[in-house]
């Protein structure tokens, strides 16, 4: 299992549009992927799950992946979040 902690860069956090980009990217990988905020964890491939975490700008999150392409998945999702979803 690979884990990476990052800070959400864009001002509004993971609202509908960035969350959709995040989920689409997560679904490109075969690994099981989760996103964690504080003590709550959600499936990174589920829109409702990600939105339910209420991730706002400046929030620290963890991206966790377990599977054959776990390193690539965490790297790609980290780059997406750090880029601010091009906002």
C-alpha positions in Angstrom: 0.0 0.0 0.0 1.2 3.5 -0.9 0.2 6.6 1.0 0.9 10.3 0.2 -0.2 13.3 2.3 -0.8 16.5 0.4 -2.6 19.9 0.7 -5.4 20.7 -1.6 -4.2 23.8 -3.6 -7.3 25.2 -5.3 -9.4 27.6 -3.3 -12.7 25.8 -3.4 -11.4 22.3 -2.8 -12.9 19.2 -4.2 -16.3 20.5 -5.2 -18.2 18.9 -8.1 -15.9 19.7 -11.1 -12.5 19.0 -9.5 -14.0 15.9 -7.8 -15.1 14.6 -11.2 -11.6 15.1 -12.6 -10.2 13.3 -9.5 -12.5 10.4 -9.9 -11.9 10.1 -13.6 -8.2 9.9 -13.0 -8.6 7.4 -10.2 -10.7 5.2 -12.4 -7.8 4.9 -14.9 -6.1 2.6 -12.4 -6.8 -1.0 -11.4 -5.7 -0.4 -7.8 -8.1 0.2 -4.9 -7.8 3.9 -4.1 -9.0 5.9 -1.2 -8.9 9.6 -0.1 -8.8 10.4 3.5 -9.5 13.6 5.4 -8.8 13.6 9.1 -10.3 10.3 10.3 -12.8 9.8 7.4 -12.0 7.7 4.3 -13.8 7.5 1.0 -13.4 5.5 -2.2 -11.6 7.8 -4.6 -13.6 6.3 -7.5 -16.9 7.4 -6.0 -18.3 10.9 -6.6 -20.6 10.8 -3.6 -17.8 9.4 -1.4 -15.3 12.1 -2.3 -17.9 14.9 -2.0 -19.1 13.6 1.3 -15.6 14.4 2.8 -16.2 18.1 2.3 -12.6 18.8 1.2 -12.0 22.5 1.0 -9.0 24.5 -0.2 -6.0 24.3 2.1 -7.1 21.0 3.6 -4.6 18.2 4.1 -5.7 14.9 2.6 -4.1 11.5 2.2 -4.3 9.5 -1.0 -3.9 5.7 -0.4 -3.7 3.0 -3.1 -3.3 -0.7 -3.0 -2.8 -2.8 -6.0 -0.6 -3.5 -9.0 -0.4 0.1 -10.2 -0.5 1.8 -6.7 2.6 3.9 -7.2 1.4 5.3 -10.5 -2.1 6.0 -9.2 -0.8 8.0 -6.2 1.6 9.9 -8.3 -1.0 10.8 -10.9 -3.6 11.9 -8.3 -1.0 13.9 -6.4 0.0 15.8 -9.5 -3.7 16.5 -10.3 -4.3 17.9 -6.8 -1.1 19.9 -6.6 -1.9 21.5 -10.0 -5.0 22.9 -8.5 -7.1 21.1 -11.1 -6.1 23.9 -13.6 -8.3 26.4 -11.8 
